[in-house]
Amino acid sequence: MFLPDKKDAIHKAWLYRVLAKIADDNYLSSVLYFKGGTCAAMRGLLNRFSVDLDFDFMADKSEIPKARKQLEQIFTDLGLKIKDQSSVTLQYFLSYPANSLHKKQRTSLKIDSFFPPLAANKYEPVRLVDIDRIIYCQTIETMFANKLIALIDRYKQGKSIAARDLYDIHHYFLQGFDYDREIVENYAQTDSLTFMKELCSFVEQKITQRMIDQDLNFLLSPKKFQQIRKILKTETLMFLRAEGK
């Protein structure tokens, strides 16, 4: 996974340590399916740094306490401290020891799960070379569809916007990836053309240059950030409009 700064190596190491432990746990690996930016980056599908571990929870809600117990044992074994957590779902904010050589470095790690996952999501076993483990992950078509949804759904659910969603969508279009239209249409309860038009309007009205700069400047190298920051919104709108025709 790409590192924008050498001091981020310790955060990357902690991501991988936790993920490897989850993959080695027979129960957790059967109920937590990997997704999101870190998943895409580890698969070589995304060229930015990603700081969280995101999963779809594939079991019944009644299984959450068991998964919680297993996860918390992993945190204890690794020496991670729980700073905060959700009482409803599997969401944790963890802290790890700071490196005394770097005054301004990350010392917190977020682990999140989504329940219930979208019914049309598709998964596949993938060998993640960086941790030498096989783990179930969302397919690229599923990740792309979920990212299109996330851009607007974050705002609908909590009035938040993540410009990294815009970056990922732009990157997936540039790579020629396809998205699963069934997932998009099931979420939107309309056809994908109509959804794309709605998404275009959202990007035009809600995404600002300030959001792009604040969210992406620590996920990309300085050179890449300067190359993409001014054209990201315009080019993504170009791709979305083409899909909405």
C-alpha positions, 0 to 999 in steps of 0.5 A, a space after each residue: 500500500 502506498 505511503 505518502 510519508 515515511 512516518 506512516 509506516 508504523 500505522 500501516 504496520 498496525 493495520 496489517 497486524 490486526 488484519 492478519 490476526 483477523 484472517 488467522 481467526 477461523 470465526 472472525 474470518 468467516 463473518 468479517 469480509 474485507 472492504 473499503 480503501 485499505 482493501 482496495 489499496 492492498 489489492 493494488 486497485 487503489 493508489 492512495 494511503 488508507 488509514 482504517 479497516 472496514 468490513 461487512 459483517 456477514 452473520 446474524 446480529 445475534 453473533 455480534 457479541 461473539 465477534 466483539 469478544 474475539 476482536 477484543 482478545 486480538 486487541 489485548 494480545 497486540 497491546 492495543 487500547 480501546 479509546 472508544 467503541 460502538 455499543 450497537 455494532 462492531 466499531 472501535 477506535 484503538 490507540 497504539 504506542 507512539 514512535 518517539 522519533 516522530 512528534 506528529 504521527 498517527 497513534 489511532 486506528 479505526 475498525 468498522 463493520 457494516 451490518 447488514 451488508 447490501 444484499 446484492 454485494 458480491 465477494 471473492 477469496 483473495 490472497 493479500 500478498 502483504 500479509 500472506 493471507 487469503 481473506 474474503 473481499 468485496 469484488 471490484 465491481 462491488 467496491 466501485 458500486 459501494 463507493 458511488 453509494 457512499 459518496 452520497 449516503 454519508 451525507 444522507 445519513 450524517 451530513 458528512 462528506 468524504 472527498 476521498 470517495 470522490 478520489 476513489 470513484 475518479 480512480 476506478 473510472 480511470 482504470 476502466 473498472 465497472 460497477 455493479 448496477 444491481 447494487 446501485 439500483 437496489 440502494 437507490 430504488 431507481 435505475 442507475 441512470 437516474 442515480 448517476 444524475 442525482 450523484 452529479 447534482 450532489 457533487 456539483 452542489 456539495 463538494 468544494 475545493 476546500 473539502 478536497 484539499 483537507 481530505 486528500 493532502 495526507 493520503 497522497 504524495 505532495 506531487 500527486 496531490 498537486 496534480 489531481 486537486 484542481 481537476 478531480 471534481 471536473 473529471 469525476 463529473 465528466 465520468 458521472 455525466 457519461 454514465 447518466 446519459 
